Amino acid sequence: MSTRLPLAVATLYAELRELVAQDSGAPSPAFNRKIVAGRAYWYQQRWAGARRIQTYLGAETPEMLARIEAAKQGAPARRADLERRREICRALRHAMPAAVDRITGRVLQSLAEAGVFSAGAVVVGSVAFAIYPALLGRRFSAAIARTGDLDIAAVEIASGDPVAFADAVKSVDPRFFAVPPAPGRRIETSLKLRGGDFRVDLLTPAVRSGAAPRLLPNLGFGAQAVPFLDYLLDGAIEAVAAVDAGVPILVPDPSRFAFHKLIVAADRPTSAATKRRKDAAQAEELIEALSEEQPAELRAAARALASRGGTYLKRLRVGERLVAAATQGILREHGV
């Protein structure tokens, strides 16, 4: 079962989260001035993977010039913060080698730079589980955190500019391609790395049983409709993946993640026995850790699940039988 991380490691992650939260600008501000019809306009440019993106700032005014100058003056201090963040990330990867792997980290970074997480998308699945040790200050079993997939979950957002989800993934490696939809379906929901096993899946809560994949206009890509996902996405929290200088992402509340894993395990067919055991093992480790580190949050997540009633509770009761007696005892102690 899980053990506590050394205090020095937990403190490093807390510092990284604080530095990332304070960040509000480009690493090295690059500004372009363009003359159109005799009038000056300013743009700021940044790189998202292999793509250069220019953001329109506005027409040249004294106030605009002052803001640009302030950004340039603050660049050295921010570069120092970025170097400190990279140093912390290297230390964290050394202390927790089972965390996010290289290709997953690069995709997360590209998605973050494209604004996918700012648009409310949430990292779920085993990659989210790999983030929890640093968040909770615990060391989990490496074997149950490994995965060849990155699952991103999102709901449709009516407002805001659309984000190019697929382009952000493809910018990491041109070998990424959209997986053709299953027979009888018309919408693509996954991107796969050609010649490898790694894939990125986009998910969304199912509005009804057996719901078909649907396009999410805010991300410009299709998403597989998954039951019980609405409970998991409620109350997502901010986290940082220890990649490069730290990548800000969203992950589910770990207590909800644990209960959702039990529901998912119960819902898997007998042909998916290996995945069912992995779901149950992740739930066990989380529940044990949360009972010590965040018991109030564990009880709150249990109340939120109970309020949904019906199928949610039925599947949870089935899932509970897949974990050890000690874990079942913890659940009873916390009113589950």
C-alpha positions as CSV (number, residue, x, y, z in Angstrom):
1,M,0.0,0.0,0.0
2,S,1.0,3.6,-0.2
3,T,3.6,5.3,2.1
4,R,4.2,9.0,2.8
5,L,6.6,10.8,0.6
6,P,9.7,12.4,2.2
7,L,8.8,15.9,3.5
8,A,11.4,17.5,1.2
9,V,9.7,16.0,-1.9
10,A,6.2,17.2,-0.8
11,T,7.6,20.6,-0.1
12,L,9.2,20.8,-3.5
13,Y,5.9,20.1,-5.2
14,A,4.1,22.7,-3.0
15,E,6.7,25.2,-4.2
16,L,6.2,24.2,-7.8
17,R,2.4,24.7,-7.6
18,E,2.9,28.1,-6.0
19,L,5.4,29.2,-8.7
20,V,3.1,28.0,-11.5
21,A,0.1,29.7,-10.0
22,Q,2.0,33.0,-9.9
23,D,2.9,32.8,-13.5
24,S,1.0,35.1,-15.9
25,G,3.2,35.7,-18.9
26,A,5.3,34.3,-21.8
27,P,8.8,33.0,-20.9
28,S,10.5,35.6,-23.2
29,P,7.9,38.1,-24.4
30,A,8.2,38.5,-28.1
31,F,6.3,41.4,-29.6
32,N,5.7,42.3,-33.3
33,R,4.8,45.7,-34.5
34,K,2.9,45.8,-37.8
35,I,1.9,48.9,-39.9
36,V,-1.5,48.6,-41.6
37,A,-2.8,51.6,-43.6
38,G,-0.4,53.9,-41.9
39,R,-1.3,52.8,-38.3
40,A,0.7,50.7,-35.9
41,Y,-0.7,47.5,-34.3
42,W,1.0,45.1,-31.8
43,Y,1.0,41.3,-31.6
44,Q,2.6,39.0,-29.1
45,Q,3.9,35.7,-30.3
46,R,4.6,32.3,-28.6
47,W,5.2,28.8,-29.6
48,A,2.7,25.9,-29.1
49,G,4.7,22.8,-29.9
50,A,6.0,23.4,-33.5
51,R,3.4,26.1,-34.2
52,R,4.0,29.8,-33.8
53,I,1.0,31.6,-32.5
54,Q,0.4,35.4,-32.7
55,T,-2.0,37.0,-30.3
56,Y,-3.4,40.4,-31.3
57,L,-2.9,43.0,-28.6
58,G,-4.3,46.1,-30.2
59,A,-3.5,49.4,-31.8
60,E,-0.4,51.3,-30.6
61,T,-1.2,53.7,-27.8
62,P,1.0,55.2,-25.0
63,E,-0.7,52.7,-22.6
64,M,0.0,49.8,-24.9
65,L,3.7,50.7,-25.2
66,A,3.9,51.0,-21.4
67,R,2.5,47.5,-20.9
68,I,4.9,46.1,-23.5
69,E,7.9,47.7,-21.8
70,A,6.7,46.4,-18.3
71,A,6.5,42.9,-19.7
72,K,10.0,43.2,-21.1
73,Q,11.4,44.5,-17.9
74,G,9.8,41.6,-15.9
75,A,11.2,39.0,-18.3
76,P,14.6,38.4,-16.4
77,A,12.8,37.7,-13.1
78,R,10.4,35.3,-14.8
79,R,13.2,33.5,-16.6
80,A,14.8,32.9,-13.1
81,D,11.4,31.5,-11.9
82,L,11.2,29.2,-14.9
83,E,14.7,27.9,-14.3
84,R,13.8,27.2,-10.6
85,R,10.7,25.4,-11.8
86,R,12.7,23.2,-14.2
87,E,15.1,22.4,-11.4
88,I,12.2,21.3,-9.1
89,C,10.7,19.2,-11.9
90,R,13.9,17.4,-12.5
91,A,14.2,16.7,-8.7
92,L,10.6,15.4,-8.6
93,R,11.0,13.1,-11.6
94,H,14.1,11.7,-9.9
95,A,12.2,11.2,-6.7
96,M,9.1,9.8,-8.4
97,P,10.2,8.1,-11.6
98,A,6.8,6.4,-12.1
99,A,5.2,9.8,-12.8
100,V,4.3,11.2,-16.2
101,D,6.4,9.8,-19.1
102,R,8.1,11.9,-21.8
103,I,5.5,11.6,-24.6
104,T,2.6,12.1,-22.2
105,G,4.3,15.1,-20.7
106,R,4.9,16.7,-24.2
107,V,1.2,16.2,-25.1
108,L,0.1,17.7,-21.8
109,Q,2.3,20.7,-22.4
110,S,1.0,21.3,-25.9
111,L,-2.6,20.9,-24.8
112,A,-2.0,23.4,-21.9
113,E,-0.3,25.9,-24.3
114,A,-3.3,25.6,-26.7
115,G,-5.7,26.5,-23.8
116,V,-7.4,23.1,-23.5
117,F,-7.2,23.0,-19.7
118,S,-8.1,26.7,-19.5
119,A,-11.3,25.7,-21.4
120,G,-12.1,23.3,-18.6
121,A,-10.8,20.0,-19.9
122,V,-9.7,17.5,-17.2
123,V,-7.0,14.9,-17.2
124,V,-8.6,11.6,-16.1
125,G,-7.6,7.9,-16.1
126,S,-4.2,6.5,-15.1
127,V,-2.3,9.8,-15.9
128,A,-4.4,11.6,-13.3
129,F,-3.6,8.8,-10.9
130,A,0.1,9.3,-11.6
131,I,-0.4,13.0,-10.5
132,Y,-2.0,12.2,-7.1
133,P,1.2,11.0,-5.3
134,A,2.7,14.5,-5.4
135,L,-0.7,16.1,-4.6
136,L,-1.3,13.9,-1.6
137,G,2.3,13.5,-0.4
138,R,2.1,9.7,-0.9
139,R,4.1,7.1,-2.8
140,F,1.8,4.6,-4.7
141,S,2.7,1.3,-6.4
142,A,4.3,2.1,-9.8
143,A,2.8,-0.8,-11.6
144,I,-0.8,0.3,-11.2
145,A,0.0,3.8,-12.5
146,R,1.5,2.8,-15.8
147,T,-0.6,3.3,-19.0
148,G,-0.2,3.7,-22.7
149,D,-3.1,6.1,-23.0
150,L,-3.9,9.7,-22.1
151,D,-7.6,10.3,-21.3
152,I,-8.9,13.9,-21.4
153,A,-12.5,14.6,-20.4
154,A,-14.5,17.7,-21.2
155,V,-18.0,19.0,-21.5
156,E,-19.3,21.3,-24.2
157,I,-18.9,24.9,-23.4
158,A,-21.1,27.4,-25.2
159,S,-18.9,30.5,-24.8
160,G,-15.3,31.3,-25.5
161,D,-13.1,30.8,-28.6
162,P,-12.7,27.2,-29.8
163,V,-9.5,25.3,-29.1
164,A,-7.8,23.1,-31.7
165,F,-7.5,19.9,-29.6
166,A,-6.3,17.7,-32.4
167,D,-3.8,20.2,-33.8
168,A,-2.3,20.6,-30.3
169,V,-1.7,16.8,-30.1
170,K,-0.4,16.6,-33.7
171,S,2.0,19.4,-33.1
172,V,3.9,17.2,-30.7
173,D,4.7,14.6,-33.3
174,P,3.5,14.5,-37.0
175,R,3.0,10.7,-36.6
176,F,-0.2,11.4,-34.6
177,F,-3.3,10.6,-36.6
178,A,-7.1,10.6,-35.9
179,V,-8.2,7.0,-35.4
180,P,-11.0,6.2,-37.8
181,P,-14.4,5.9,-36.1
182,A,-15.9,2.4,-35.3
183,P,-18.2,1.0,-37.9
184,G,-21.6,2.7,-37.7
185,R,-20.0,5.9,-36.2
186,R,-19.0,9.1,-37.9
187,I,-17.1,11.0,-35.3
188,E,-13.4,10.5,-34.5
189,T,-12.6,10.6,-30.7
190,S,-9.0,9.4,-30.5
191,L,-5.6,10.2,-31.8
192,K,-2.9,7.6,-32.0
193,L,0.9,7.7,-32.5
194,R,1.6,5.8,-35.7
195,G,4.0,2.9,-35.1
196,G,3.3,2.9,-31.3
197,D,0.7,2.1,-28.7
198,F,0.3,5.6,-27.3
199,R,-3.1,7.3,-27.9
200,V,-5.0,10.3,-26.7
201,D,-8.8,9.8,-26.1
202,L,-11.3,12.6,-25.6
203,L,-14.3,11.7,-23.4
204,T,-17.5,13.5,-22.3
205,P,-20.3,12.5,-19.9
206,A,-23.0,10.4,-21.5
207,V,-26.4,12.0,-21.3
208,R,-28.1,8.6,-21.6
209,S,-27.2,5.0,-21.8
210,G,-25.6,3.9,-25.1
211,A,-25.1,7.5,-26.2
212,A,-23.1,7.9,-29.4
213,P,-19.9,10.0,-29.6
214,R,-20.5,13.7,-30.2
215,L,-18.5,16.6,-31.5
216,L,-17.4,19.2,-28.9
217,P,-17.3,22.5,-30.8
218,N,-15.3,24.2,-28.1
219,L,-12.4,21.7,-28.7
220,G,-13.1,21.0,-32.4
221,F,-13.0,17.3,-31.9
222,G,-15.2,14.4,-31.1
223,A,-15.6,12.8,-27.7
224,Q,-16.7,9.3,-26.6
225,A,-19.7,9.5,-24.4
226,V,-19.0,7.7,-21.1
227,P,-21.4,7.0,-18.3
228,F,-20.9,8.2,-14.7
229,L,-18.3,10.7,-15.9
230,D,-20.3,13.7,-14.7
231,Y,-19.7,12.8,-11.1
232,L,-16.0,12.5,-11.7
233,L,-15.7,15.9,-13.4
234,D,-17.6,17.9,-10.8
235,G,-15.2,19.9,-8.6
236,A,-12.0,19.2,-10.6
237,I,-8.9,20.7,-9.0
238,E,-5.7,22.4,-10.2
239,A,-2.5,20.4,-10.3
240,V,0.9,20.6,-12.0
241,A,2.6,17.9,-14.1
242,A,6.3,17.8,-13.4
243,V,7.2,18.3,-17.1
244,D,9.7,20.9,-18.3
245,A,9.0,23.9,-16.1
246,G,5.7,22.5,-14.8
247,V,2.5,22.2,-16.8
248,P,-0.7,23.5,-15.2
249,I,-3.6,21.0,-15.6
250,L,-6.9,20.0,-14.1
251,V,-7.5,16.6,-12.5
252,P,-10.5,15.1,-10.7
253,D,-10.9,15.4,-7.0
254,P,-9.0,12.3,-5.8
255,S,-11.8,11.2,-3.5
256,R,-14.3,11.2,-6.4
257,F,-11.6,9.5,-8.6
258,A,-11.4,6.6,-6.1
259,F,-15.2,6.1,-6.0
260,H,-15.5,6.5,-9.7
261,K,-12.8,3.7,-10.1
262,L,-15.0,1.4,-8.1
263,I,-18.0,2.2,-10.3
264,V,-15.9,1.7,-13.5
265,A,-14.5,-1.6,-12.2
266,A,-18.0,-2.9,-11.5
267,D,-19.2,-1.8,-15.0
268,R,-16.4,-3.7,-16.9
269,P,-17.2,-6.9,-18.7
270,T,-15.6,-10.2,-17.5
271,S,-13.4,-10.0,-20.6
272,A,-11.7,-7.0,-19.0
273,A,-10.6,-8.7,-15.8
274,T,-7.1,-7.2,-15.9
275,K,-8.4,-3.6,-16.2
276,R,-10.9,-4.3,-13.5
277,R,-8.2,-5.4,-11.1
278,K,-6.2,-2.3,-11.9
279,D,-9.2,-0.1,-11.3
280,A,-9.8,-1.8,-7.9
281,A,-6.1,-1.5,-7.0
282,Q,-6.0,2.2,-7.7
283,A,-9.1,2.8,-5.7
284,E,-7.7,0.8,-2.8
285,E,-4.5,2.9,-2.6
286,L,-6.3,6.2,-2.9
287,I,-8.9,5.3,-0.3
288,E,-6.3,4.3,2.2
289,A,-4.2,7.4,1.6
290,L,-7.2,9.7,1.6
291,S,-8.5,8.3,4.9
292,E,-5.2,9.6,6.5
293,E,-4.6,12.7,4.5
294,Q,-8.0,14.1,3.5
295,P,-10.8,12.3,5.5
296,A,-13.2,15.2,5.2
297,E,-12.9,15.3,1.4
298,L,-13.5,11.5,1.3
299,R,-16.7,11.9,3.3
300,A,-17.8,14.9,1.1
301,A,-17.3,12.8,-2.1
302,A,-19.3,10.0,-0.5
303,R,-22.2,12.3,0.2
304,A,-22.1,13.7,-3.3
305,L,-22.3,10.2,-4.7
306,A,-25.1,9.2,-2.4
307,S,-27.1,12.2,-3.5
308,R,-27.1,10.8,-7.0
309,G,-28.6,7.6,-5.8
310,G,-29.9,5.0,-8.3
311,T,-27.4,3.3,-10.6
312,Y,-24.4,5.2,-9.2
313,L,-24.9,3.6,-5.8
314,K,-25.7,0.2,-7.2
315,R,-22.5,0.1,-9.2
316,L,-20.5,1.3,-6.3
317,R,-21.8,-1.5,-4.1
318,V,-20.7,-4.0,-6.7
319,G,-17.3,-2.3,-7.0
320,E,-16.8,-2.4,-3.2
321,R,-16.7,-6.2,-3.3
322,L,-13.6,-6.0,-5.5
323,V,-11.4,-4.4,-2.9
324,A,-9.8,-5.8,0.2
325,A,-11.7,-6.1,3.5
326,A,-9.5,-3.4,5.1
327,T,-10.6,-1.0,2.3
328,Q,-14.2,-1.9,2.8
329,G,-13.8,-1.1,6.5
330,I,-12.4,2.3,5.7
331,L,-15.4,3.0,3.4
332,R,-17.9,2.0,6.2
333,E,-16.0,4.3,8.7
334,H,-16.5,7.2,6.3
335,G,-20.2,6.6,5.7
336,V,-19.9,5.0,2.3
